[in-house]
């Protein structure tokens, strides 16, 4: 317990440093199983975790089956159209009711294969043979357990401890920032599953900082969104937002395409975006680990499921508008964009796995952070706050860096 508390106190002390003195967290924060168990309760299960998008659950009986924190979960649309997060644990003898089912599919009823107890899609018990001699037995008393869930802008979230404030409140500013994309009306066009041999924080730190474009993505993303041009919004209690502006070259190509010139690779542009929104990648992480990205023609969402101190699973998805899917060149764009996404995803997988190996080394040091790694510092501050049972405070200042910071300094 003393060793665990020492890690916790180190995380809190590290996060208290100002940005220009920021360093990395202690390696044990990424490798120690006891610390992961602490984060699981204090950070992850106390927050909202994203499991699905409504486009994966279009009709009654559509489901996703997944396991998280030793809980067999079922995300399902019932016959009334409501999306629920149910336990797959049978109320009879604790059998997983879908032990061999595909990860996604469609069902009419939920049937436990052990003793054939049958449940409706809303989790209520429909039938159970040979229970007539059980005294005072009432089917209404034996539904599948459910977890607190909400649908926010088309995404299905679960809160394990049942205490998080509603997403409508937590993510109100987040919702305003992404409103033009109408992501609830989009559909998943590309998805890729990854088994990741690294800590969940390694993933979200890599996701949010674009300093590594200079290295890991030097031949891909850095050509259109140079790492040195990126900047972050001031601290928010419930999410982080960063800006990755396009190069002048790419801006010119997009303008020429809009005027009838050669098409830029990608999908049909999202209408109604501001000039800034249409010419950058907008990076977000909704605490604790909702990874979301906006561009001029799509949205990316990464479903991150922490498993252990050195492992997580990831589903990387691309969502596009129905208009984009109806375009004549959609299939060709889908093929080329899938390959592009796989290329930079693989670059990230290599560096993330390499970071985890390095963190286990006796020679690992506490590195200094660049100003371009401000999102990593903000992640630290969120973690430290949650380990103290609170949320970070909202910053009342201009950004430290970027065009808005420069304007404020004039």
PyMOL commands that set and color helices and strands:
alter all, ss='L'
color gray80, all
select helices_A, chain A and resi 2-15+19-21+28-31+33-44+54-56+139-141+167-170+172-181+183-185+200-208+211-214+221-223+227-229+248-258+275-278+322-326+330-359+371-387+403-409
alter helices_A, ss='H'
color red, helices_A
select strands_A, chain A and resi 49-53+62-68+71-77+83-87+104-106+110-111+118-119+125-127+146-152+155-159+187-196+231-232+239-245+280-286+290-294+299-308+311-320
alter strands_A, ss='S'
color yellow, strands_A
deselect
rebuild
show_as cartoon
